[in-house]
Amino acid sequence: MAVQETGKKFTVQEIESTLTEGVAAILAADKASLGGDQPFGLVEILVFIEKTFKLQLIHSDLTRQDFETIRSLASFIHKNL
């Protein structure tokens, strides 16, 4: 699982891969069974995102649409890093 280094920019693909690993761990699922278009749970992933990407979501313009899939969330994170 990637941890953001100071000044390092993640690609959308790296973010999506990290989110997939985190969601798989939270759901106790095989990450191979999760695709970029897979819906997922909310509260645990918020904590995971804030810790992993050092991103404060409370002050972001995060919408419900951003949480529809892993891919849409990865794109949101990429834009806000």
N, CA and C of each residue as an Amber inpcrd file, in Angstrom:
protein
   243
   0.8440000  -1.1730000   0.0000000   0.0000000   0.0000000   0.0000000
   0.8910000   1.2380000   0.0000000   0.6140000   2.1770000  -0.8720000
   1.4230000   3.3790000  -1.0090000   1.1410000   4.3490000   0.1310000
   2.1920000   4.9840000   0.5840000   2.0550000   6.0690000   1.5440000
   2.6940000   7.2760000   0.8780000   1.9960000   8.3860000   0.9020000
   2.4740000   9.5550000   0.1920000   3.7460000  10.1030000   0.8200000
   4.7490000  10.3030000  -0.0200000   5.9750000  10.9520000   0.3990000
   5.8020000  12.4390000   0.1450000   6.4830000  13.2490000   0.9140000
   6.3850000  14.6880000   0.7470000   6.7590000  15.0730000  -0.6710000
   5.8690000  15.7860000  -1.3360000   6.1380000  16.2610000  -2.6790000
   5.9010000  15.2580000  -3.7860000   5.6180000  14.0030000  -3.4670000
   5.3960000  13.0000000  -4.5080000   3.9940000  13.1390000  -5.0550000
   3.8730000  13.0890000  -6.3720000   2.5750000  13.1270000  -7.0270000
   2.2220000  11.7170000  -7.4710000   1.0430000  11.2690000  -7.0880000
   0.5500000   9.9680000  -7.5140000  -0.1580000  10.1070000  -8.8560000
  -0.0770000   9.0850000  -9.6720000  -0.8900000   9.0430000 -10.8880000
  -2.2730000   8.5240000 -10.4970000  -3.2520000   8.7230000 -11.3620000
  -4.5900000   8.1960000 -11.0980000  -4.5270000   6.6760000 -10.9560000
  -3.7100000   6.0250000 -11.7700000  -3.5950000   4.5680000 -11.7170000
  -3.0030000   4.1040000 -10.3830000  -2.0160000   4.8120000  -9.8650000
  -1.4370000   4.4690000  -8.5620000  -2.4640000   4.6510000  -7.4520000
  -3.2290000   5.7280000  -7.5240000  -4.2680000   5.9850000  -6.5290000
  -5.3290000   4.8980000  -6.6010000  -5.7590000   4.5570000  -7.8110000
  -6.7780000   3.5220000  -7.9820000  -6.2870000   2.1830000  -7.4280000
  -5.0440000   1.8510000  -7.6820000  -4.4760000   0.5980000  -7.1710000
  -4.4410000   0.5990000  -5.6410000  -4.0300000   1.7130000  -5.0550000
  -3.9790000   1.8250000  -3.5960000  -5.3750000   1.7540000  -2.9960000
  -6.3370000   2.4270000  -3.6260000  -7.7220000   2.3530000  -3.1490000
  -8.2570000   0.9320000  -3.2340000  -7.9450000   0.2360000  -4.3210000
  -8.3980000  -1.1430000  -4.4920000  -7.8500000  -2.0260000  -3.3750000
  -6.5730000  -1.8550000  -3.0520000  -5.9730000  -2.6150000  -1.9590000
  -6.6580000  -2.2940000  -0.6300000  -6.8940000  -1.0170000  -0.3780000
  -7.5350000  -0.6090000   0.8700000  -8.9630000  -1.0910000   0.9850000
  -9.7380000  -0.9580000  -0.0790000 -11.1250000  -1.4230000  -0.0680000
 -11.1600000  -2.9300000   0.1030000 -10.2580000  -3.6500000  -0.5700000
 -10.1960000  -5.1090000  -0.4240000  -9.9100000  -5.4860000   1.0300000
  -8.9990000  -4.7700000   1.6630000  -8.6790000  -5.0540000   3.0630000
  -9.8660000  -4.7570000   3.9710000 -10.5310000  -3.6360000   3.7380000
 -11.6900000  -3.2530000   4.5480000 -12.8200000  -4.2600000   4.3880000
 -13.0460000  -4.6940000   3.1580000 -14.1400000  -5.6290000   2.8830000
 -13.7400000  -7.0870000   3.0650000 -12.4700000  -7.3360000   3.4050000
 -11.9330000  -8.6970000   3.5050000 -12.2170000  -9.4700000   2.2140000
 -11.9270000  -8.8130000   1.0970000 -12.1600000  -9.4000000  -0.2200000
 -10.8350000  -9.5190000  -0.9640000 -10.8230000 -10.3590000  -1.9780000
  -9.6510000 -10.4930000  -2.8400000  -9.5970000  -9.2740000  -3.7490000
  -8.4540000  -8.5760000  -3.7710000  -8.3900000  -7.3560000  -4.5800000
  -8.5780000  -7.6460000  -6.0630000  -8.2910000  -8.8650000  -6.4980000
  -8.5070000  -9.2330000  -7.8980000  -9.9970000  -9.2520000  -8.2420000
 -10.8400000  -9.3980000  -7.2300000 -12.2850000  -9.4330000  -7.4780000
 -12.8950000  -8.0410000  -7.5700000 -12.1030000  -7.0200000  -7.2590000
 -12.5960000  -5.6440000  -7.3090000 -12.1130000  -4.9650000  -8.5780000
 -13.0190000  -4.3710000  -9.2970000 -12.6530000  -3.6090000 -10.4850000
 -12.7660000  -2.1260000 -10.1990000 -12.2790000  -1.3100000 -11.1060000
 -12.3420000   0.1410000 -10.9400000 -13.7520000   0.6740000 -10.8750000
 -14.7020000  -0.0950000 -11.3610000 -16.1020000   0.3420000 -11.3470000
 -16.8970000  -0.2890000 -10.2160000 -16.2070000  -0.8690000  -9.2440000
 -16.8300000  -1.5550000  -8.1120000 -17.3220000  -0.5530000  -7.0700000
 -18.6110000  -0.6050000  -6.6820000 -19.0850000   0.2330000  -5.5770000
 -18.4500000  -0.2390000  -4.2510000 -18.4130000   0.6130000  -3.2450000
 -17.7760000   0.2600000  -1.9750000 -18.4070000   1.0120000  -0.8150000
 -18.0140000   0.6530000   0.4450000 -18.5090000   1.3040000   1.6510000
 -17.8820000   2.6670000   1.8620000 -18.3600000   3.4460000   2.8010000
 -17.9710000   4.8470000   2.8930000 -17.1000000   5.2220000   4.0930000
 -17.5240000   4.9610000   5.2820000 -16.8360000   5.4890000   6.4610000
 -15.3950000   4.9960000   6.5610000 -15.1900000   3.7040000   6.4270000
 -13.8480000   3.1530000   6.5400000 -12.9340000   3.6870000   5.4480000
 -13.4760000   3.8550000   4.2500000 -12.6470000   4.3420000   3.1550000
 -12.2540000   5.8000000   3.3600000 -13.1130000   6.5980000   4.0070000
 -12.7500000   7.9870000   4.3060000 -11.5110000   8.0490000   5.1970000
 -11.5020000   7.2450000   6.2210000 -10.3540000   7.1950000   7.1330000
  -9.1160000   6.7180000   6.3810000  -9.2810000   5.6790000   5.5840000
  -8.1780000   5.1370000   4.7910000  -7.5850000   6.2100000   3.8690000
  -8.4340000   6.9530000   3.1750000  -7.9790000   7.9920000   2.2430000
  -7.2160000   9.0830000   2.9780000  -7.7840000   9.5530000   4.0760000
  -7.1320000  10.6370000   4.8130000  -5.7630000  10.2210000   5.3300000
  -5.6350000   9.0030000   5.8250000  -4.3480000   8.5250000   6.3340000
  -3.3570000   8.2400000   5.2100000  -3.8130000   7.5900000   4.1620000
  -2.9210000   7.1620000   3.0930000  -2.4430000   8.3170000   2.2300000
  -3.3490000   9.2050000   1.8600000  -3.0080000  10.2750000   0.9350000
  -2.8510000  11.6310000   1.6060000  -2.9740000  11.6600000   2.9460000
  -2.8260000  12.9110000   3.7060000  -3.7140000  14.0020000   3.1190000
  -4.9620000  13.6440000   2.8740000  -5.9240000  14.5420000   2.2380000
  -7.0770000  14.7830000   3.2010000  -7.3450000  16.0350000   3.5200000
  -8.4400000  16.3900000   4.4050000  -9.7290000  16.4640000   3.5980000
 -10.5800000  15.4790000   3.7280000 -11.7990000  15.4030000   2.9350000
 -12.9070000  16.3030000   3.4610000 -12.8630000  16.6640000   4.7360000
 -13.9160000  17.4740000   5.3290000 -14.0120000  18.8480000   4.6600000
 -12.8980000  19.3570000   4.1690000 -12.8640000  20.6770000   3.5540000
 -12.8070000  20.6100000   2.0310000 -13.1130000  19.4610000   1.4760000
 -13.0640000  19.3040000   0.0220000 -14.4700000  19.4280000  -0.5660000
 -14.5290000  19.4600000  -1.8680000 -15.8170000  19.5410000  -2.5500000
 -16.2980000  18.1540000  -2.9770000 -16.0310000  17.1730000  -2.1450000
 -16.4000000  15.7830000  -2.3790000 -17.9100000  15.6410000  -2.5190000
 -18.3400000  14.9300000  -3.5560000 -19.7610000  14.7150000  -3.7880000
 -20.0770000  13.2220000  -3.7680000 -21.3390000  12.9210000  -3.7490000
 -21.7760000  11.5220000  -3.7920000 -21.2840000  10.8340000  -5.0630000
 -21.2550000  11.5540000  -6.1660000 -20.7820000  10.9880000  -7.4280000
 -19.3250000  10.5690000  -7.3500000 -18.5280000  11.2840000  -6.5600000
 -17.1170000  10.9240000  -6.4080000 -16.9560000   9.5650000  -5.7360000
 -17.9700000   9.1360000  -4.9910000 -17.9210000   7.8720000  -4.2660000
 -18.6320000   6.7240000  -4.9720000 -19.0440000   6.9240000  -6.2020000
 -19.7720000   5.8670000  -6.8990000 -18.9090000   4.6470000  -7.1730000
 -17.6550000   4.8680000  -7.5430000 -16.7650000   3.7440000  -7.8530000
 -15.3530000   4.0650000  -7.3810000 -14.5070000   3.0590000  -7.3470000
 -13.1000000   3.2570000  -7.0090000 -12.4600000   4.2030000  -8.0180000
 -12.7720000   4.0230000  -9.2820000 -12.1840000   4.8560000 -10.3340000
 -12.5740000   6.3280000 -10.1700000 -13.8370000   6.5990000  -9.8760000
 -14.2560000   7.9970000  -9.7130000 -13.6090000   8.6110000  -8.4700000
 -13.4240000   7.8290000  -7.4260000 -12.7720000   8.3350000  -6.2170000
 -11.2880000   8.5740000  -6.4610000 -10.6400000   7.6880000  -7.1920000
  -9.2260000   7.8740000  -7.5290000  -9.0320000   9.1650000  -8.3200000
  -9.9290000   9.4310000  -9.2310000  -9.8540000  10.6520000 -10.0210000
 -10.0270000  11.8890000  -9.1360000 -10.9810000  11.8420000  -8.2040000
 -11.1920000  12.9550000  -7.2710000  -9.9300000  13.2050000  -6.4400000
  -9.3530000  12.1300000  -5.8900000  -8.1510000  12.2720000  -5.0600000
  -7.0190000  12.8730000  -5.8780000  -6.8270000  12.3670000  -7.0830000
  -5.7570000  12.8680000  -7.9480000  -5.8870000  14.3730000  -8.1740000
  -7.0920000  14.8480000  -8.4090000  -7.3330000  16.2680000  -8.6460000
  -7.0720000  17.1050000  -7.3970000  -7.1970000  16.5050000  -6.2200000
  -7.0980000  17.2590000  -4.9570000  -5.7810000  17.0980000  -4.2290000
  -4.8540000  16.3550000  -4.7810000  -3.5440000  16.2280000  -4.1280000
  -2.6780000  17.4200000  -4.4200000
